[in-house]
Amino acid sequence: MGKMKANRKFIQADERAVSAVIGVILMVAITVAIAATVYVYVSGMIGGTKNQTPNVACTTDSTSNRIQVATADANIKWKDIVLTKDNVSGTPVWATIYSSAGVSIQNTTSGQYAGTAEVTAGDYILLASPTTGNVKVTLRYTPTNSLLGSWTINI
C-alpha cells in the first residue's frame, strides 16, 4: 500500500502543472503577438507617406489647337507639371494654359509654370506656332518624376 500512496502524490503534483501542449500553444501565441506588434511599429516608421503619381486624362482638338484636361485627381498644381513639346520645322511652339473658365493661367515657351493654380477638368493647353504641323506635347509630374501622358496634335 505504501507504493500506491507514493504514486498518488506524484499524480497530484502533476495535475497542478500546465500540460506541455498548452504551454507550447501559449508560447506560440505570445510569439505571434509580439511579431505582429513589431511589424506594425516598424512598417509605420518605414512606410511614411509617399508621393503617388496622379491621374490626368486629356483629349485633343486639332480644330482649335487644344489639349483639354478631361479628368484630373485633386490637389495637383500646374507648377508641379513640366510641359515639353516638339518644335514645328524648328520654330518654337507657344503653349498657354487656360483654366476651365477661359482665364489664362500662364504663357511660356519653357514649359515650367508658376503659381498655385490647380489642374482641374476643363483646363486646356492652347498651342500656337507661325508654322503648321504635328506637335507632340508631354506632361511630366515633377514630385515623382513620372510621365502623365503624351498627346500629338496637328496645329
KEKE-3310 file (N, C-alpha, C; in steps of 0.2 Angstrom, whole numbers, plus 5000, padded with zeros to 4 digits):
npx = (5004:5010:5017:5007:5002:5013:5013:5001:5004:5013:5005:4995:5004:5007:4995:4993:5002:5004:5000:5011:5007:4998:5007:5016:5007:5003:5016:5018:5007:5010:5022:5018:5010:5019:5027:5018:5016:5028:5030:5020:5024:5037:5034:5026:5035:5044:5036:5029:5023:5021:5024:5012:5009:4999:4983:4979:4969:4968:4961:4962:4960:4961:4956:4954:4967:4969:4973:4964:4960:4952:4949:4956:4965:4963:4970:4982:4995:4998:5011:5019:5020:5029:5029:5033:5037:5037:5046:5039:5045:5058:5053:5049:5035:5022:5014:5000:4992:4975:4962:4947:4937:4942:4952:4968:4981:4995:5008:5020:5036:5045:5040:5039:5029:5022:5015:4999:4989:4977:4976:4962:4947:4943:4952:4963:4976:4983:4990:5001:5009:5019:5021:5014:5010:5013:5013:5020:5015:5021:5017:5024:5025:5033:5036:5036:5043:5037:5029:5014:5007:5007:5003:4998:4996:4989:4993)
npy = (4994:5006:5009:5014:5025:5034:5035:5041:5054:5059:5060:5069:5081:5082:5085:5098:5106:5114:5107:5101:5103:5114:5123:5125:5130:5142:5149:5150:5158:5170:5173:5176:5187:5196:5197:5203:5215:5221:5221:5230:5242:5244:5245:5256:5266:5265:5265:5278:5293:5292:5300:5299:5296:5306:5304:5310:5314:5318:5326:5329:5342:5346:5356:5367:5368:5363:5355:5347:5345:5331:5323:5324:5321:5327:5341:5343:5353:5365:5370:5359:5352:5348:5354:5348:5350:5347:5356:5364:5362:5367:5379:5388:5382:5390:5388:5390:5389:5388:5391:5382:5391:5399:5408:5414:5405:5404:5409:5402:5398:5389:5379:5377:5381:5393:5399:5395:5388:5375:5359:5356:5348:5352:5363:5369:5367:5378:5378:5387:5392:5399:5391:5376:5359:5343:5342:5336:5334:5333:5329:5329:5324:5332:5330:5315:5312:5307:5301:5309:5309:5309:5318:5320:5333:5341:5356)
npz = (5000:5003:4992:4983:4988:4987:4973:4971:4976:4967:4955:4959:4961:4947:4941:4944:4937:4921:4905:4893:4880:4880:4885:4875:4865:4871:4871:4857:4853:4861:4855:4841:4844:4848:4837:4828:4833:4833:4819:4815:4821:4815:4801:4801:4803:4793:4781:4779:4771:4754:4739:4726:4709:4700:4692:4676:4663:4646:4631:4614:4602:4586:4578:4586:4591:4604:4619:4630:4647:4653:4664:4681:4696:4712:4720:4712:4706:4693:4693:4697:4686:4671:4655:4640:4623:4605:4593:4578:4562:4567:4572:4587:4598:4605:4621:4630:4645:4650:4662:4666:4665:4655:4658:4657:4663:4663:4651:4642:4635:4640:4647:4661:4674:4685:4701:4710:4704:4702:4693:4684:4678:4662:4661:4649:4636:4625:4610:4599:4584:4572:4561:4553:4558:4565:4583:4597:4613:4630:4646:4662:4679:4692:4706:4707:4696:4685:4670:4664:4653:4635:4620:4603:4592:4578:4572)
capx = (5000:5014:5018:5001:5002:5019:5011:4996:5006:5016:4999:4993:5008:5007:4989:4993:5006:5001:5002:5016:5004:4995:5012:5018:5002:5004:5022:5017:5003:5014:5027:5015:5008:5025:5029:5013:5017:5035:5029:5016:5028:5042:5031:5024:5041:5047:5032:5028:5018:5025:5021:5010:5008:4991:4980:4977:4967:4967:4958:4965:4956:4966:4952:4955:4974:4969:4973:4959:4960:4946:4949:4962:4965:4963:4976:4988:4996:5001:5018:5022:5020:5033:5026:5038:5033:5041:5045:5037:5050:5062:5050:5046:5028:5019:5009:4996:4987:4969:4958:4941:4933:4945:4956:4975:4985:5002:5010:5028:5039:5050:5036:5039:5024:5022:5008:4996:4983:4976:4974:4955:4944:4940:4958:4966:4983:4982:4996:5002:5015:5019:5021:5009:5012:5011:5016:5019:5015:5021:5016:5028:5024:5040:5037:5038:5047:5034:5025:5007:5004:5009:4997:5000:4991:4991:4992)
capy = (5000:5012:5011:5017:5032:5037:5036:5046:5061:5061:5061:5076:5086:5083:5088:5105:5109:5115:5102:5103:5105:5120:5128:5126:5134:5149:5152:5152:5164:5176:5175:5179:5193:5201:5198:5207:5222:5224:5223:5236:5248:5245:5247:5263:5270:5264:5267:5285:5295:5293:5304:5295:5299:5307:5303:5316:5312:5324:5325:5333:5345:5349:5362:5373:5368:5362:5349:5348:5340:5328:5322:5325:5320:5333:5344:5344:5360:5366:5371:5353:5348:5351:5353:5348:5350:5347:5361:5363:5364:5371:5385:5386:5382:5393:5384:5394:5385:5391:5387:5379:5397:5403:5413:5412:5403:5406:5408:5401:5393:5384:5373:5377:5386:5395:5400:5390:5386:5368:5356:5354:5346:5358:5367:5367:5370:5381:5378:5392:5392:5403:5386:5371:5353:5339:5344:5331:5338:5328:5331:5326:5326:5333:5326:5308:5312:5302:5303:5309:5307:5312:5319:5323:5337:5345:5364)
capz = (5000:5003:4985:4980:4991:4983:4966:4971:4977:4961:4951:4961:4959:4940:4939:4946:4932:4914:4901:4888:4874:4882:4886:4868:4862:4874:4869:4850:4853:4863:4849:4836:4846:4848:4830:4824:4836:4830:4812:4814:4823:4810:4795:4802:4803:4786:4776:4778:4765:4748:4733:4721:4703:4700:4685:4672:4656:4641:4624:4609:4597:4581:4575:4590:4593:4611:4623:4636:4653:4654:4672:4685:4703:4716:4723:4708:4704:4687:4695:4698:4680:4666:4649:4634:4616:4599:4588:4571:4557:4570:4575:4594:4599:4611:4625:4635:4649:4652:4666:4663:4664:4650:4660:4656:4669:4661:4645:4642:4630:4643:4650:4668:4676:4692:4703:4714:4701:4702:4687:4685:4672:4658:4659:4642:4634:4618:4606:4594:4581:4565:4555:4555:4558:4571:4589:4602:4620:4635:4653:4667:4686:4695:4713:4707:4690:4681:4664:4665:4646:4629:4615:4597:4589:4572:4573)
cpx = (5004:5016:5013:5001:5008:5017:5006:4998:5009:5010:4996:4997:5008:5001:4989:4997:5002:5004:5007:5013:5001:5001:5015:5013:5002:5010:5021:5013:5006:5019:5024:5012:5013:5027:5025:5014:5023:5033:5025:5020:5033:5039:5028:5030:5044:5043:5031:5023:5023:5020:5018:5009:5001:4989:4977:4975:4965:4964:4961:4960:4960:4962:4954:4962:4974:4970:4970:4960:4953:4944:4956:4960:4965:4970:4983:4989:5000:5009:5022:5022:5024:5030:5032:5034:5039:5040:5043:5042:5055:5060:5047:5038:5026:5014:5006:4991:4981:4965:4951:4936:4936:4950:4963:4978:4992:5004:5018:5030:5044:5046:5036:5034:5024:5015:5005:4990:4983:4974:4967:4952:4941:4946:4960:4973:4982:4989:4996:5009:5014:5018:5016:5013:5010:5016:5015:5020:5016:5021:5020:5027:5031:5041:5039:5042:5044:5030:5018:5004:5008:5003:5000:4994:4993:4989:4993)
cpy = (5006:5014:5015:5024:5036:5039:5042:5053:5063:5063:5068:5082:5087:5086:5096:5109:5110:5110:5105:5106:5112:5125:5130:5131:5141:5152:5154:5158:5170:5178:5178:5186:5198:5202:5203:5214:5225:5225:5229:5242:5249:5248:5254:5268:5270:5267:5274:5287:5296:5297:5299:5299:5300:5305:5309:5313:5318:5321:5330:5336:5349:5355:5368:5373:5367:5355:5350:5343:5338:5326:5323:5324:5326:5335:5343:5351:5360:5367:5365:5349:5352:5349:5353:5347:5350:5353:5359:5366:5369:5378:5383:5386:5385:5388:5389:5390:5390:5387:5385:5385:5401:5408:5410:5411:5406:5405:5407:5397:5388:5378:5372:5382:5387:5396:5394:5387:5378:5365:5354:5352:5352:5363:5364:5370:5372:5382:5383:5392:5396:5397:5381:5364:5349:5341:5338:5334:5332:5332:5327:5328:5326:5329:5319:5307:5306:5305:5303:5307:5311:5312:5322:5327:5341:5352:5367)
cpz = (5000:4996:4981:4982:4988:4976:4966:4972:4971:4956:4953:4960:4951:4938:4940:4940:4925:4909:4896:4882:4875:4882:4879:4864:4864:4871:4861:4850:4855:4858:4843:4837:4846:4841:4826:4827:4833:4822:4811:4816:4818:4803:4795:4801:4796:4781:4774:4773:4759:4743:4728:4714:4702:4693:4682:4665:4652:4635:4620:4604:4592:4578:4579:4593:4601:4613:4629:4641:4654:4661:4675:4692:4706:4719:4719:4705:4697:4688:4696:4691:4675:4660:4644:4628:4611:4595:4581:4566:4561:4573:4582:4594:4605:4614:4630:4639:4651:4657:4663:4662:4658:4652:4660:4663:4669:4654:4645:4636:4633:4646:4657:4670:4683:4695:4707:4711:4701:4695:4688:4678:4669:4657:4652:4641:4627:4615:4600:4591:4574:4559:4558:4554:4564:4577:4594:4609:4625:4642:4658:4674:4690:4701:4712:4700:4686:4676:4666:4658:4641:4624:4609:4594:4583:4572:4566)
residu = (MET:GLY:LYS:MET:LYS:ALA:ASN:ARG:LYS:PHE:ILE:GLN:ALA:ASP:GLU:ARG:ALA:VAL:SER:ALA:VAL:ILE:GLY:VAL:ILE:LEU:MET:VAL:ALA:ILE:THR:VAL:ALA:ILE:ALA:ALA:THR:VAL:TYR:VAL:TYR:VAL:SER:GLY:MET:ILE:GLY:GLY:THR:LYS:ASN:GLN:THR:PRO:ASN:VAL:ALA:CYS:THR:THR:ASP:SER:THR:SER:ASN:ARG:ILE:GLN:VAL:ALA:THR:ALA:ASP:ALA:ASN:ILE:LYS:TRP:LYS:ASP:ILE:VAL:LEU:THR:LYS:ASP:ASN:VAL:SER:GLY:THR:PRO:VAL:TRP:ALA:THR:ILE:TYR:SER:SER:ALA:GLY:VAL:SER:ILE:GLN:ASN:THR:THR:SER:GLY:GLN:TYR:ALA:GLY:THR:ALA:GLU:VAL:THR:ALA:GLY:ASP:TYR:ILE:LEU:LEU:ALA:SER:PRO:THR:THR:GLY:ASN:VAL:LYS:VAL:THR:LEU:ARG:TYR:THR:PRO:THR:ASN:SER:LEU:LEU:GLY:SER:TRP:THR:ILE:ASN:ILE)
# end
